[in-house]
Amino acid sequence: MKKILCAILGMTMCLGLAGCQESDTANHNLRVDANNFKISRKVVALNTRTNEPLFSVEGKISIETDSDGDLNVTIKTGKDKYKLFYAHLSKDVTYTSIQTDSVKENPYGYKITFFPAKETIEHGLINVEDTNK
């Protein structure tokens, strides 16, 4: 009975580890693909004191944080064309990122939105929407 119990426990542990390895591999592959501009995603910076969003960046983007506390977002805007967007992170500013679907009309389209003024940069053009209308 002890041998059967040990065998079942061993198989359960192996299956659990296999599941972790699969998710680790998928996580790694998605991060690599995203940082190589193969996956569209959205980054939102948040003020942690007020819970308000500060800005968002959407498109084929690579994300990196440096030792100075800057969030560096490289945006692929065309074949071999890139733009850099960066913001300083602080104890009151953090960010989150999520994978999104790419825009079918323009695979290199991108969008930057600043909150709360609703200033938006789309494909290099600035549009400002007044939220007090």
NUTIKE-845764 format. One record per residue (C-alpha): x negated, y negated, z negated; residue number from 1; residue in three letters. Coordinates in nm, 4 decimals. Layout:
[atom [X,Y,Z],NUM,"ALA"]
...
This chain:
[atom [0.0000,0.0000,0.0000],1,"MET"]
[atom [-0.2871,-0.2363,-0.0837],2,"LYS"]
[atom [-0.4493,-0.1635,0.2538],3,"LYS"]
[atom [-0.1273,-0.2479,0.4395],4,"ILE"]
[atom [-0.0846,-0.5681,0.2389],5,"LEU"]
[atom [-0.4462,-0.6685,0.3092],6,"CYS"]
[atom [-0.4011,-0.5912,0.6800],7,"ALA"]
[atom [-0.0844,-0.8040,0.6993],8,"ILE"]
[atom [-0.2537,-1.0873,0.5104],9,"LEU"]
[atom [-0.5570,-1.0665,0.7419],10,"GLY"]
[atom [-0.3426,-1.0790,1.0569],11,"MET"]
[atom [-0.1467,-1.3728,0.9188],12,"THR"]
[atom [-0.4688,-1.5629,0.8502],13,"MET"]
[atom [-0.6022,-1.4872,1.2008],14,"CYS"]
[atom [-0.2809,-1.6092,1.3624],15,"LEU"]
[atom [-0.2898,-1.9233,1.1509],16,"GLY"]
[atom [-0.6479,-1.9957,1.2522],17,"LEU"]
[atom [-0.5696,-1.9307,1.6186],18,"ALA"]
[atom [-0.2886,-2.1864,1.6002],19,"GLY"]
[atom [-0.5251,-2.4436,1.4514],20,"CYS"]
[atom [-0.7813,-2.3789,1.7216],21,"GLN"]
[atom [-0.5196,-2.4245,1.9947],22,"GLU"]
[atom [-0.3965,-2.7541,1.8502],23,"SER"]
[atom [-0.7555,-2.8741,1.7959],24,"ASP"]
[atom [-0.8380,-2.7924,2.1586],25,"THR"]
[atom [-0.5228,-2.9653,2.2875],26,"ALA"]
[atom [-0.5940,-3.2713,2.0685],27,"ASN"]
[atom [-0.9525,-3.2902,2.1958],28,"HIS"]
[atom [-0.8493,-3.2479,2.5619],29,"ASN"]
[atom [-0.5785,-3.5163,2.5363],30,"LEU"]
[atom [-0.8218,-3.7627,2.3753],31,"ARG"]
[atom [-1.0835,-3.6997,2.6456],32,"VAL"]
[atom [-0.8263,-3.7344,2.9257],33,"ASP"]
[atom [-0.6854,-4.0542,2.7739],34,"ALA"]
[atom [-1.0302,-4.2112,2.7344],35,"ASN"]
[atom [-1.1059,-4.1147,3.0969],36,"ASN"]
[atom [-0.7932,-4.3036,3.2128],37,"PHE"]
[atom [-0.6019,-3.9904,3.3156],38,"LYS"]
[atom [-0.3166,-4.0483,3.0675],39,"ILE"]
[atom [-0.1089,-4.3617,3.0134],40,"SER"]
[atom [-0.0639,-4.4752,2.6570],41,"ARG"]
[atom [0.0499,-4.7644,2.4430],42,"LYS"]
[atom [-0.1407,-4.9231,2.1550],43,"VAL"]
[atom [0.0404,-5.1402,1.8998],44,"VAL"]
[atom [-0.1425,-5.3515,1.6406],45,"ALA"]
[atom [0.0439,-5.4052,1.3146],46,"LEU"]
[atom [0.0151,-5.6531,1.0309],47,"ASN"]
[atom [0.0259,-5.4198,0.7309],48,"THR"]
[atom [0.1269,-5.6981,0.4894],49,"ARG"]
[atom [0.4388,-5.7982,0.6816],50,"THR"]
[atom [0.5011,-5.4772,0.8818],51,"ASN"]
[atom [0.5252,-5.6951,1.1941],52,"GLU"]
[atom [0.3737,-5.5964,1.5296],53,"PRO"]
[atom [0.1035,-5.8357,1.6525],54,"LEU"]
[atom [0.0523,-5.7139,2.0089],55,"PHE"]
[atom [0.0796,-5.4090,2.2291],56,"SER"]
[atom [-0.1229,-5.2887,2.5273],57,"VAL"]
[atom [0.0173,-5.0334,2.7736],58,"GLU"]
[atom [-0.1383,-4.8567,3.0719],59,"GLY"]
[atom [-0.4330,-4.6346,3.1597],60,"LYS"]
[atom [-0.6487,-4.7375,2.8653],61,"ILE"]
[atom [-0.9491,-4.6245,2.6681],62,"SER"]
[atom [-0.9599,-4.7092,2.2969],63,"ILE"]
[atom [-1.2676,-4.7563,2.0815],64,"GLU"]
[atom [-1.3349,-4.9196,1.7466],65,"THR"]
[atom [-1.6797,-5.0565,1.6775],66,"ASP"]
[atom [-1.8791,-5.1145,1.3612],67,"SER"]
[atom [-1.7844,-5.4865,1.3547],68,"ASP"]
[atom [-1.4189,-5.3977,1.3071],69,"GLY"]
[atom [-1.3104,-5.4714,1.6626],70,"ASP"]
[atom [-1.0560,-5.2703,1.8573],71,"LEU"]
[atom [-1.1857,-5.2490,2.2141],72,"ASN"]
[atom [-0.9278,-5.1535,2.4763],73,"VAL"]
[atom [-1.0572,-5.0971,2.8281],74,"THR"]
[atom [-0.7774,-5.1115,3.0860],75,"ILE"]
[atom [-0.8126,-4.9434,3.4263],76,"LYS"]
[atom [-0.6537,-5.1844,3.6746],77,"THR"]
[atom [-0.7491,-5.0110,4.0008],78,"GLY"]
[atom [-1.0018,-4.7780,4.1553],79,"LYS"]
[atom [-1.3275,-4.8772,3.9837],80,"ASP"]
[atom [-1.1631,-5.1927,3.8371],81,"LYS"]
[atom [-1.1351,-5.2553,3.4625],82,"TYR"]
[atom [-1.0416,-5.5279,3.2144],83,"LYS"]
[atom [-1.1436,-5.5491,2.8488],84,"LEU"]
[atom [-0.9018,-5.6473,2.5749],85,"PHE"]
[atom [-1.0214,-5.6619,2.2166],86,"TYR"]
[atom [-0.8950,-5.7684,1.8784],87,"ALA"]
[atom [-1.0539,-5.7838,1.5360],88,"HIS"]
[atom [-0.9161,-5.5309,1.2881],89,"LEU"]
[atom [-0.9040,-5.6287,0.9211],90,"SER"]
[atom [-0.7658,-5.4972,0.5954],91,"LYS"]
[atom [-0.4259,-5.6380,0.7009],92,"ASP"]
[atom [-0.4384,-5.5297,1.0673],93,"VAL"]
[atom [-0.4301,-5.1725,1.1923],94,"THR"]
[atom [-0.3186,-5.0019,1.5126],95,"TYR"]
[atom [-0.1414,-4.6950,1.6387],96,"THR"]
[atom [-0.1383,-4.5308,1.9806],97,"SER"]
[atom [0.1029,-4.3048,2.1656],98,"ILE"]
[atom [0.0904,-4.1270,2.5014],99,"GLN"]
[atom [0.3417,-4.2641,2.7544],100,"THR"]
[atom [0.4476,-4.1881,3.1102],101,"ASP"]
[atom [0.2715,-4.3815,3.3855],102,"SER"]
[atom [0.4601,-4.6289,3.6010],103,"VAL"]
[atom [0.5397,-4.4606,3.9324],104,"LYS"]
[atom [0.5318,-4.7826,4.1374],105,"GLU"]
[atom [0.1801,-4.8781,4.0256],106,"ASN"]
[atom [-0.0385,-4.6169,3.8559],107,"PRO"]
[atom [-0.2809,-4.8933,3.7511],108,"TYR"]
[atom [-0.0142,-5.1263,3.6152],109,"GLY"]
[atom [-0.0683,-5.2568,3.2644],110,"TYR"]
[atom [0.1130,-5.4758,3.0168],111,"LYS"]
[atom [-0.0093,-5.6786,2.7185],112,"ILE"]
[atom [0.2497,-5.8247,2.4809],113,"THR"]
[atom [0.1775,-6.0640,2.1934],114,"PHE"]
[atom [0.4293,-6.0872,1.9100],115,"PHE"]
[atom [0.6289,-6.2784,1.7830],116,"PRO"]
[atom [0.5970,-6.5371,2.0622],117,"ALA"]
[atom [0.6718,-6.2662,2.3211],118,"LYS"]
[atom [0.3862,-6.3801,2.5445],119,"GLU"]
[atom [0.3404,-6.1064,2.8019],120,"THR"]
[atom [0.0616,-6.0464,3.0498],121,"ILE"]
[atom [0.1653,-5.8159,3.3326],122,"GLU"]
[atom [-0.0830,-5.7360,3.6084],123,"HIS"]
[atom [-0.2850,-6.0441,3.5117],124,"GLY"]
[atom [0.0129,-6.2862,3.5075],125,"LEU"]
[atom [0.1272,-6.4542,3.1848],126,"ILE"]
[atom [0.4984,-6.4806,3.1053],127,"ASN"]
[atom [0.6178,-6.6448,2.7846],128,"VAL"]
[atom [0.9652,-6.5708,2.6509],129,"GLU"]
[atom [1.1035,-6.7845,2.3693],130,"ASP"]
[atom [1.2522,-6.5640,2.0962],131,"THR"]
[atom [1.4520,-6.8574,1.9577],132,"ASN"]
[atom [1.6982,-6.8743,2.2496],133,"LYS"]
